[in-house]
Amino acid sequence: MAKVLAALRNHWKKSTFGACLLGWGGHWLYGKHCDNLLRRAACQEAQAFGNQLMPATMPLKKATVFLNPAACKGKAGNLFEKNAAPILHLSGLDVTVVKTDYEGQAKHLLEIMENTDLIIVAGGDGTVQEVLQELGLLRIMAAFSKIPIGFIPLGKTCSLSHTLYPESTNQVQHITNATLAILKGETVPLDVLQIKGEKEQPVFAVSGLRWGSYRDAGVKASKYWYLGPLKTKAAHLFSIFKEWPQKHQAALMYVGPTERPPEEAEEKSSSRPPLYVRLYRRLRSYWSSPKEFPQDVAPQDWEELKLSTIEVSIATRNRQLDLARTKDFMDICIEAESVSKGEFVHRGSQKMRDPHMCPEGSQCIQASRCILQLPEGTEGSFGIDNEEYEAMPVEVKLLPRKLRFFCDPKIREQLLQAVVQ
């Protein structure tokens, strides 16, 4: 023992390095063990769903999973197979996994969608938007809007997870909780924004649209990865040197909130229609021309504003769900153009965590529909659900409670308690 202690003392640098390495390795192994315990507990809970008895004449529920393997820097496929797939299979669902290997692939999968009871999106914000966009869930809403949608957060940015599930710092726990929430069957209605340019096909968003300096600086933060936690502040600081003050000119026309109609009662049916009946209904809806939204807004109802702002955002109320709300509207935040350089850097970091925050001193407008007119020759990009689109004049319309997403039962219980109070 004395020789060992003497050797450690004589080679203290190597001893210190070895102790640090041993401590890190132990912590890593303990974390892996805790993750395996979480997976085992989730699988046991899912197996309870799979062991439930069901009538022999009742078909298995069919789930279509749209998995983006490229999400989370290519790690999404492995995360899904290790954390979510076992839970889904143990639950008794008939699972079909569709990998969206290339953009636009989803639009060719109508025949798969024809025979599904629920949709599961496994990825990030971009995957959610592609599925909603390419599958035409909104264009043929009469056929698909009643199919509930589950979201398994696997991407780098997962805005919906803040709405649907409790916060968790453990990635494995977050994924398993989201997957179990799908099995438990509780849903909440979410609003959707229809964003349409002059010539382009409409784009649909569940979070919102951003246009301005904070967004432009934020998307460049990854370029400064070598600065670690300071990369966000560096991106906003360097953007100041290129141009200051940063102002965006535009014109905004908008219509106020609309009264919320009573929610339609869900149809109860003991059995599903035959396959050929469902196929005919879906194909008829798919090939029919999209329904135009009625132009029922009188000219005098429109209000107009001239904007000179550092950033404007148009967001749904999905982050602040309120089942008791009597009016439907989206939030338009017009931030003041007069901001100091220090405030710009500090606020930019806050907006990376909450992109649609509306700082003090901003003009907040509630609207059900708006038109954002940009000056001719305007450059730059919009951020729509954290995806980049060319900036152009757009019309944004709120589609209230258009889709139902699975959520954690505790979240739904909190919302219902708020309604009672």
Phi and psi in degrees as a GROMACS rama.xvg file:
@    title "Ramachandran Plot"
@    xaxis  label "Phi"
@    yaxis  label "Psi"
@TYPE xy
-63.0022  -38.2598  ALA-2
-65.8286  -38.4556  LYS-3
-64.4391  -46.4717  VAL-4
-63.7783  -37.7353  LEU-5
-65.5927  -39.9138  ALA-6
-64.9471  -40.8612  ALA-7
-64.1451  -38.8162  LEU-8
-69.6257  -39.4703  ARG-9
-71.4826  -27.7521  ASN-10
-118.442  57.1425  HIS-11
-66.3617  -30.9038  TRP-12
-65.4899  -47.6041  LYS-13
-64.5618  -37.0516  LYS-14
-64.8122  -42.5141  SER-15
-64.1612  -44.5268  THR-16
-62.2002  -42.9435  PHE-17
-63.9767  -39.4447  GLY-18
-64.7354  -41.8051  ALA-19
-64.2671  -43.0272  CYS-20
-64.0664  -41.4762  LEU-21
-64.9515  -40.2565  LEU-22
-65.3415  -42.6724  GLY-23
-63.9195  -42.1594  TRP-24
-63.4672  -39.9945  GLY-25
-64.2701  -42.2266  GLY-26
-63.5086  -39.8974  HIS-27
-64.5238  -44.6759  TRP-28
-65.1742  -37.3644  LEU-29
-65.2353  -39.8561  TYR-30
-62.6125  -40.8867  GLY-31
-63.613  -39.8271  LYS-32
-63.3396  -43.17  HIS-33
-63.8848  -39.0215  CYS-34
-63.1039  -40.7511  ASP-35
-64.8026  -36.4702  ASN-36
-64.5633  -39.8628  LEU-37
-63.6182  -42.8573  LEU-38
-63.9099  -41.7915  ARG-39
-64.3515  -43.2764  ARG-40
-63.9266  -39.8273  ALA-41
-66.5517  -39.6647  ALA-42
-66.337  -38.0468  CYS-43
-64.3039  -39.2749  GLN-44
-67.2346  -38.9353  GLU-45
-67.4982  -34.7417  ALA-46
-64.8435  -29.4353  GLN-47
-62.2175  -36.1169  ALA-48
-68.396  -40.6246  PHE-49
-68.5343  -25.0524  GLY-50
-85.3831  -4.33652  ASN-51
-67.3341  138.35  GLN-52
-76.0358  146.875  LEU-53
-142.55  151.005  MET-54
-57.3825  146.858  PRO-55
-64.746  -26.2152  ALA-56
-84.305  -10.6754  THR-57
-84.9137  124.55  MET-58
-74.0061  157.036  PRO-59
-64.9351  144.251  LEU-60
-69.3664  135.083  LYS-61
-104.097  129.425  LYS-62
-119.135  131.391  ALA-63
-106.682  118.774  THR-64
-102.531  124.063  VAL-65
-101.364  107.943  PHE-66
-108.499  128.475  LEU-67
-102.418  98.7973  ASN-68
-64.8264  -20.6076  PRO-69
-80.8222  -10.4703  ALA-70
-66.5089  157.74  ALA-71
55.1426  45.2054  CYS-72
57.2177  40.5502  LYS-73
83.3588  4.55229  GLY-74
-94.1737  -6.60257  LYS-75
-63.0609  -39.2883  ALA-76
-60.1304  -45.9895  GLY-77
-66.4699  -40.4276  ASN-78
-61.9586  -39.708  LEU-79
-67.0268  -46.6299  PHE-80
-64.6403  -34.9373  GLU-81
-84.0753  -32.6166  LYS-82
-112.201  -34.5407  ASN-83
-106.243  -41.4961  ALA-84
-58.3807  -46.0594  ALA-85
-59.5269  -37.2883  PRO-86
-64.5649  -44.9507  ILE-87
-63.8416  -42.0966  LEU-88
-71.3314  -37.414  HIS-89
-69.6275  -21.8152  LEU-90
-75.8029  -10.5608  SER-91
93.3194  5.12106  GLY-92
-76.8641  148.034  LEU-93
-89.423  101.699  ASP-94
-99.8395  130.279  VAL-95
-117.561  120.795  THR-96
-101.369  124.431  VAL-97
-115.546  118.245  VAL-98
-90.4336  121.546  LYS-99
-84.2798  78.6384  THR-100
-72.3945  -23.4132  ASP-101
-143.941  154.74  TYR-102
-65.4319  134.781  GLU-103
89.8527  -1.84616  GLY-104
-64.6968  -33.1886  GLN-105
-62.0805  -28.3123  ALA-106
-70.2375  -12.1591  LYS-107
-94.5133  12.5187  HIS-108
-112.655  29.3114  LEU-109
-62.2916  -36.0947  LEU-110
-66.298  -30.2765  GLU-111
-71.037  -41.6854  ILE-112
-66.1348  -23.2248  MET-113
-61.127  -31.1957  GLU-114
-117.836  44.0605  ASN-115
-123.524  148.795  THR-116
-100.379  -24.8884  ASP-117
-152.474  152.475  LEU-118
-110.334  138.158  ILE-119
-125.384  125.15  ILE-120
-104.723  118.426  VAL-121
-113.639  104.629  ALA-122
167.173  -144.341  GLY-123
-118.98  -159.862  GLY-124
-59.5585  -39.6214  ASP-125
-63.766  -37.3443  GLY-126
-67.4  -41.9504  THR-127
-59.527  -46.0833  VAL-128
-66.1569  -38.9981  GLN-129
-65.1231  -41.816  GLU-130
-63.7294  -45.6096  VAL-131
-63.7767  -38.0361  LEU-132
-76.0418  -56.3365  GLN-133
-74.372  -34.5477  GLU-134
-74.7022  -12.084  LEU-135
71.2077  30.8986  GLY-136
-61.4563  -27.4647  LEU-137
-93.4888  -31.5614  LEU-138
-69.5492  -31.8694  ARG-139
-116.586  51.5834  ILE-140
-60.0938  -34.2771  MET-141
-59.9679  -30.7769  ALA-142
-88.4716  -35.3506  ALA-143
-111.408  -11.8913  PHE-144
-66.5138  -21.0059  SER-145
-87.1559  -5.82536  LYS-146
-80.4583  118.849  ILE-147
-69.7015  151.723  PRO-148
-119.449  131.597  ILE-149
-105.995  149.288  GLY-150
-127.563  120.969  PHE-151
-107.41  110.545  ILE-152
-74.3431  108.468  PRO-153
-123.537  -6.97426  LEU-154
-91.6491  176.599  GLY-155
-69.0869  -40.7415  LYS-156
-118.019  123.514  THR-157
-133.859  77.391  CYS-158
-62.4584  -36.0416  SER-159
-66.6698  -26.5586  LEU-160
-63.233  -28.659  SER-161
-68.3951  -27.0042  HIS-162
-85.2922  -38.5288  THR-163
-94.2071  -25.5857  LEU-164
-133.423  154.681  TYR-165
-64.9086  154.329  PRO-166
-67.6328  143.72  GLU-167
-151.712  135.048  SER-168
-87.4007  -12.426  THR-169
-94.3649  119.299  ASN-170
-63.3749  -42.1574  GLN-171
-62.3789  -44.8563  VAL-172
-63.4104  -38.6345  GLN-173
-63.9195  -42.7477  HIS-174
-69.7398  -44.492  ILE-175
-66.7208  -38.1482  THR-176
-62.7584  -41.0409  ASN-177
-64.7562  -40.5251  ALA-178
-67.9061  -41.2039  THR-179
-65.8818  -33.8111  LEU-180
-61.2236  -34.3193  ALA-181
-63.6241  -40.5558  ILE-182
-68.7963  -31.4866  LEU-183
-73.8779  -20.7951  LYS-184
85.0745  3.39337  GLY-185
-79.4338  135.188  GLU-186
-129.42  158.231  THR-187
-133.23  146.454  VAL-188
-82.3529  136.279  PRO-189
-118.353  144.895  LEU-190
-79.2802  158.222  ASP-191
-133.771  143.21  VAL-192
-101.378  131.345  LEU-193
-99.3  116.664  GLN-194
-114.267  116.218  ILE-195
-127.477  126.746  LYS-196
-85.3203  -173.842  GLY-197
-69.2241  -37.8146  GLU-198
-122.773  -22.889  LYS-199
-74.2616  158.979  GLU-200
-68.6393  150.37  GLN-201
-63.2187  149.294  PRO-202
-113.366  142.828  VAL-203
-116.792  141.591  PHE-204
-137.663  144.17  ALA-205
-104.028  -13.0365  VAL-206
-105.868  -63.2686  SER-207
159.539  -170.945  GLY-208
-121.151  139.884  LEU-209
-129.351  142.425  ARG-210
-147.301  117.722  TRP-211
158.047  -171.139  GLY-212
-72.7812  -36.4935  SER-213
-63.8362  -42.2623  TYR-214
-64.892  -44.7425  ARG-215
-60.805  -40.0433  ASP-216
-73.3838  -37.0925  ALA-217
-63.6511  -36.6662  GLY-218
-70.5183  -14.9657  VAL-219
-93.7482  -0.100727  LYS-220
-62.2251  -32.8258  ALA-221
-65.8114  -20.0786  SER-222
-66.0736  -24.613  LYS-223
-105.045  38.2263  TYR-224
-57.653  -29.8405  TRP-225
-69.1092  -10.6185  TYR-226
-91.1869  0.365527  LEU-227
62.3262  -129.275  GLY-228
-67.9836  -10.4891  PRO-229
-91.5791  1.58567  LEU-230
-64.5084  -34.7135  LYS-231
-66.8413  -47.265  THR-232
-64.0191  -36.1521  LYS-233
-64.8056  -41.0059  ALA-234
-61.7748  -42.0801  ALA-235
-73.8744  -33.9934  HIS-236
-67.1932  -44.6727  LEU-237
-68.9242  -28.2453  PHE-238
-68.2404  -26.3199  SER-239
-65.8386  -37.7632  ILE-240
-68.3731  -26.1744  PHE-241
-77.777  -37.6722  LYS-242
-156.998  130.606  GLU-243
-159.563  135.866  TRP-244
-73.9304  153.902  PRO-245
-100.18  108.151  GLN-246
-122.886  145.966  LYS-247
-124.648  123.331  HIS-248
-99.5318  138.604  GLN-249
-164.86  172.294  ALA-250
-124.654  139.768  ALA-251
-125.499  126.796  LEU-252
-114.754  137.273  MET-253
-149.581  160.112  TYR-254
-120.772  141.505  VAL-255
-67.8897  -177.232  GLY-256
-61.7458  158.393  PRO-257
-115.239  154.058  THR-258
-68.1478  136.768  GLU-259
-79.4831  122.474  ARG-260
-74.0324  159.362  PRO-261
-62.8691  143.39  PRO-262
-71.1393  135.953  GLU-263
-69.953  139.181  GLU-264
-70.5359  140.161  ALA-265
-72.4827  138.337  GLU-266
-73.897  130.937  GLU-267
-102.324  129.235  LYS-268
-139.799  134.917  SER-269
-75.5271  -23.9382  SER-270
-146.569  156.212  SER-271
-80.5496  149.458  ARG-272
-61.9141  159.752  PRO-273
-59.4949  159.639  PRO-274
-59.9239  -42.3577  LEU-275
-66.3418  -30.0469  TYR-276
-69.6365  -45.6412  VAL-277
-63.8185  -39.0883  ARG-278
-62.8703  -43.2865  LEU-279
-63.955  -43.9898  TYR-280
-62.9906  -44.6556  ARG-281
-66.5412  -44.7939  ARG-282
-65.1396  -38.6494  LEU-283
-62.7855  -42.5589  ARG-284
-67.5752  -36.787  SER-285
-68.6847  -43.4508  TYR-286
-84.848  -12.8764  TRP-287
-71.8308  152.63  SER-288
-67.2181  144.164  SER-289
-58.042  142.325  PRO-290
-74.0098  131.586  LYS-291
-82.1717  141.737  GLU-292
-74.7103  136.156  PHE-293
-63.1466  136.055  PRO-294
-88.3692  75.667  GLN-295
-104.751  15.2412  ASP-296
-95.5739  118.943  VAL-297
-69.9214  148.109  ALA-298
-56.8406  -34.5856  PRO-299
-73.7946  -11.7023  GLN-300
-80.6911  -15.571  ASP-301
-79.4553  139.568  TRP-302
-117.589  149.274  GLU-303
-127.414  140.995  GLU-304
-134.242  144.639  LEU-305
-96.8888  127.995  LYS-306
-108.413  137.538  LEU-307
-137.62  99.9486  SER-308
-140.939  160.881  THR-309
-85.1168  -25.05  ILE-310
-166.419  146.081  GLU-311
-128.384  139.103  VAL-312
-133.033  145.66  SER-313
-124.829  115.831  ILE-314
-131.973  149.944  ALA-315
-75.3076  172.497  THR-316
-96.098  20.0721  ARG-317
-66.0809  -26.6941  ASN-318
-73.7823  -21.6823  ARG-319
-124.066  64.5454  GLN-320
-60.5787  136.163  LEU-321
-142.036  101.823  ASP-322
-71.3956  -16.681  LEU-323
-93.2453  0.236372  ALA-324
-62.9883  136.232  ARG-325
-97.8214  -8.78224  THR-326
-125.987  147.786  LYS-327
-106.769  131.204  ASP-328
-162.497  162.533  PHE-329
-111.709  158.664  MET-330
-98.631  125.893  ASP-331
-109.124  120.397  ILE-332
-113.093  118.33  CYS-333
-111.065  107.679  ILE-334
-82.8723  145.874  GLU-335
-62.6981  143.715  ALA-336
-79.0636  -21.8883  GLU-337
-88.1579  100.85  SER-338
-141.878  139.323  VAL-339
-74.5075  163.797  SER-340
-65.5345  -37.8225  LYS-341
-64.3141  -43.2826  GLY-342
-64.1738  -35.9429  GLU-343
-62.3527  -45.4389  PHE-344
-66.2933  -44.3756  VAL-345
-66.3251  -45.2826  HIS-346
-69.1639  -31.9661  ARG-347
-61.0086  -38.672  GLY-348
-65.5812  -38.1042  SER-349
-65.3399  -37.7289  GLN-350
-72.7286  -19.5665  LYS-351
-67.5137  -30.7847  MET-352
-85.7478  -35.3868  ARG-353
-136.153  86.8045  ASP-354
-58.872  -30.685  PRO-355
-104.721  22.7884  HIS-356
-65.6533  146.471  MET-357
-114.785  101.948  CYS-358
-65.471  160.627  PRO-359
-61.8928  137.826  GLU-360
94.5881  -4.60798  GLY-361
-84.8809  157.985  SER-362
-92.5908  121.836  GLN-363
-109.847  130.384  CYS-364
-127.499  136.851  ILE-365
-102.844  125.138  GLN-366
-145.142  152.112  ALA-367
-98.8991  -14.4898  SER-368
-161.427  144.043  ARG-369
-153.222  160.243  CYS-370
-126.78  122.808  ILE-371
-105.098  110.747  LEU-372
-99.6709  123.095  GLN-373
-103.646  147.092  LEU-374
-60.1807  149.841  PRO-375
-61.7689  137.043  GLU-376
84.3585  9.40533  GLY-377
-65.2332  131.078  THR-378
-103.105  177.596  GLU-379
104.787  -171.019  GLY-380
-140.767  154.179  SER-381
-89.034  153.911  PHE-382
-111.085  109.894  GLY-383
-113.287  110.052  ILE-384
50.6377  44.166  ASP-385
66.6503  14.3269  ASN-386
-110.013  144.858  GLU-387
-90.9617  132.788  GLU-388
-135.214  151.008  TYR-389
-63.4209  135.915  GLU-390
-72.629  131.58  ALA-391
-160.759  165.023  MET-392
-60.5907  133.723  PRO-393
-137.635  154.603  VAL-394
-110.847  128.679  GLU-395
-116.28  125.504  VAL-396
-126.295  137.368  LYS-397
-83.059  129.706  LEU-398
-110.456  94.1415  LEU-399
-71.9724  137.401  PRO-400
50.6632  45.3063  ARG-401
-82.7871  -30.6713  LYS-402
-127.914  148.82  LEU-403
-110.723  124.829  ARG-404
-112.144  141.986  PHE-405
-65.8691  142.325  PHE-406
-139.609  166.659  CYS-407
-66.0737  134.479  ASP-408
-55.4734  -31.9906  PRO-409
-65.6535  -36.3177  LYS-410
-64.4845  -45.2823  ILE-411
-65.5275  -38.124  ARG-412
-62.8187  -41.7052  GLU-413
-61.6535  -40.9797  GLN-414
-65.8836  -40.0399  LEU-415
-68.7498  -36.7345  LEU-416
-64.0009  -36.918  GLN-417
-64.4145  -33.9341  ALA-418
-67.0898  -42.7723  VAL-419
-64.7132  -40.6462  VAL-420
